[in-house]
Amino acid sequence: MRKLPQVLLVMLACAALFAPPAHAYIDPGTGNFIFQLLLGTIVGAAATFKIWWARVLAFVKPKAK
């Protein structure tokens, strides 16, 4: 069981070194899609942080009577 990570690493290295050429085509819209994905992730993380921070402040601040 201890040699499993080593065996997987060797298999991954062999697969990467001996892979045939892909001859793949990247569509021009792929860059736009990656940009939208990155921007959506940043905006989602910012919104999540804002909601989380408001909950932390509401928990910490004393309530007015």
N, C-alpha and C positions, 0 to 999 in steps of 0.2 A: 504494500500500500504506500510505502514511502517513496517508491520510484515512479509512481504515477505522474506527478508533476514533471519530472524529468523526461519521461517518455512522451508526454503531451508536448513539451517544449521542442523535443527533437522532431516530432511529427509535424509540428507547425513550421519549424525551420525548413524541413524538407519540402513541404508544400509550397512555401514562399520561394525557395530557391529554384525549384524545378517546374514552376508553373509555365504553361505555354502562353504566348502573347494573346491578349484578349481581343484585339481589333474592335474595341468598343467605341461607340459614338455617344458623346455627351451633347444633349440638346441645348440650344442657346437659352432656353427658359430655365435651365437647371440653376443657373446663378441667381436668378430672381427668386426661385423657390427657396434656395438656401438662405438668401437674405431675409425673406419673409419668415422663415422658420426661426432664424436667429433673433429677429426683431420681436416676434411674438413671444419667444422665450424670455427675452429681457423685460418686456412689458408685463407679462404674467408674473415673473418673479418680483417686479417692483410692486405690483398690486397686492400680491401675497404678503410681501414685507410690510406694506402700508397697513393692511388689515391686522396683521400680527402685532405691529407696533402700537396701533390704537388699542388693542386688547390689553397689551402690557401696561400702557399708561393708565387705562381705566382701572386696572387692578391695583396699581401702585398709588395713584392719586387718592387723597381722601375725598369722600363724597360731601358735597355742600348740603347743609341742613335747611 
